[in-house]
Amino acid sequence: MPILADSYMGVFMPADLPRRVMEFMAGRTGFPFIKRDELIGIFYLFGKDQGVPEAEVAQASGLAQKTAERVAADIRLYRMTPAKLEPAFTRQNYTKRSLQVVVDSAGDFTEVDRRVAADPAILADCFAQHVSHYHQDFFFELFGPIESGLLPENARTRLAKRMVLIGCNAKDRKALPYPSPLEPFIQWIGAQKDAGAAR
C-alpha cells in the first residue's frame, strides 16, 4: 500500500480539540478556542495499517518534510493576512470543508460530526491559525520506524514499525515539559486504545 494512502493525521493536544471545533462551528464558542498557554500537538502517522517497510523509509521521510513545509507555508500565509483569522471567515471555511466531508460520505451519514471534527484539513488549519494568532514558535520532528520494544504494550499494535511526524507550538523539544514530543503522543495513543477496549 502506498505510504500516502496508509497515513493519518490528527491532534493529540489538546485532547478535546475535536469537541472545541464543533462548538466553534455551532457558534457556541468564539475564536481563539485554544488558549495562549496551551500546548498544541499535531501528528502525521505514516504506515498506519501496514507499518513502514525499510524500502519506503526514505519516501515517508520525504513526505514528512513536504508536510511540515506545507504547514509552515500556511502559518506564514495567516501571519501575512490577519483577516483570514477573523472568526466569521474561519467558521465559513470550516463549514465549507464540513460540507465536503458530508458529500464524501456518499450517503453514509453515521458519525458525520465525528468525521468533521477529526478532518485533517480542519485540524491542520487549527494548528496553523492558532500558532499564527499568538505569534508562537513551532517545530516538527520525525520519529521512527519505532521499535516495538520502546513502546508500552497498549501502544505497540498501533505504533510499532510506524513513522510519525509531530508538530508542536514551541521553539523546540527543550521548550516542552516532556523529554520528547513522542512521549505525550504515545500516552495519547495508549489512552485511545484503552478507551476503545472499555467500550
N, C-alpha and C positions, 0 to 999 in steps of 0.2 A: 504494500500500500504506500503511495507517495507520502512523504513527510507532511506536506501541506495539508493533505486530506486527513491525516492522522494527527492533527494538532487541535489544541483547545485553548481558549483564552478566558480568564476570569479575574475576579478581585478577591483577595483573601483578607485584606484590611482596608477599611473597617468591615467586619464580618456581616453587618446588617445593611451594607450598601444597596443591594437589590431592593430592599424594602423602602429605603430612602428615595431611590429613583422613582418608584411607583407613587410615593406620596407627593413628590415634587411634580410629577406628570399630572396627578389628580388635583393639583393646586392646594394641597393641604400643608405644604411647607414651601419656603422660598429658597432662593439661591444666595449664598452658598449653602449646601446641605451637608457639607463636610467642614468641620471646624479647623481653624488655622493650625492648632497644635496636634491634630490627629495624624497618625501615620497612614499613608495610602500605599497599599501593596498590590500590584497587578502581576499576573503571571501568564506566560505563554508556554504551554506544555507540549513538547514535541514527542511523537511516538506514543500518543495517548493510549491506544489499544494494543499496539504491537511492540512497543519499545523502539529504540533507535539502533539498528544494526551498525556495526563498526564501519561498514562501507558507506553509510549515509550520515555519519557524524559531521563531515565537512559540509554537506548540504544543509543539515539542520543548523549548523553554526552560521552559515551564510544567511539563511532565512531569519535567524535570530538577530543578526546585525542589521538587516534591512528593516525588520520590525521596529527595533529600537530607533533607527534613523527616522522612520515614518512618524513615530510618536513624538520625537524631538522636533520634527518639522511642524507637527500640529501645535505643539506648545509655542513655537516661535510665531506661528500664524495668529494664535489667540493673543499673544503679547503685543503684536503689531496692530491688531484690530479689536480693541476692547469692546466694541459694540456687539461682537459675537458672544460676549459673556453676559449680555442682558438676559434676565430671567425669561422674558417672553420669547426671545429668539431661541434660547436653549430649549425651552419647553416645546416650541414648534418643531424644532429639529428632532427631538426625541419622539414626538408624536408621529412625524413622518416616517421615522425608522420603525416605530412600532406597527404602523400600517403595513410596511413591507414585510415584517415578521408574520403578520396575520395572513397576508397574501401567500407567503412562502409555506404557510401551514397547510395549504391545499385542502381546506375544509375540515382539518382536524383541529378543533378549537379547544381541546382539553389542554389545560395548563398554559394557555397563551400568555397570561400575566407573568408566569414564571419565566417563560422564554423571552419575553420582552425585557424583564428585569435583569436577565442574565445575558442579554445580547452583547456580543463582543464590541460592536461599533459604539453602542451607548456607553459601555463600561470604559473603553479606551478614551472616549470623549470626556468622561467624568475625570479621569486621571489628568488628561491634558488641560482641561478647563480649570480644575482646582489648583494645580501647580502654577498655572498662569495667573489666576486670580490673586493668589497670595505671593506671587513673585518668589517662589521657592526653588531651591536646587532640586535636582533629581539625578538618579543614576540607574543603570541597568547592569545586571550581572548574569552570566550564563553558567549553569551548572550541569554536570553530567557528561556522559551517561552515568547515572547514580548507581553505585554498587548496593546490592541488596543488604549486605552486612552493615551498612551505615545507617539503615533505616529501622525505625521501630516496627514491630510486627504489623500494626494496624495501618501502616502506610506502604508496605512492601508491594502489595498487589498493584497499586496504582502508580508507584514511582520507580520501582526497580527497573534499570536499563532505559529510563526516560531521560530526556534533557529538558531543563526548564530555564526560561529567561524570566528573571524577576526584576521589576522596576519599583522604586520607592521614591517618595518625595523627601529625600535627604541628600546631602552633598556626596556622601559615600557610606560604605558599610560601618566606618568608625563612628558615624553620627547616629547610628541605630542603637537601641537598648538591647540588642542581641549581638552575639559574636558574628552572625551571618544572617542575611535576609532569608536564607534557606530554612533556618530554624523555625520561625513562626509559620512559614508555608507548610512545612512537614507537619507541624502541630495541627494546622487547619485541615489538611488532607485527612489526617487520622481522625479528627473530630467529625468530619463529614462521613467517613466510613462508619464510625461508631454510632452516629445518629441514624444512618440508614439501617444498620443492624437492629437498632432498638425499635424501629417502626414495625 
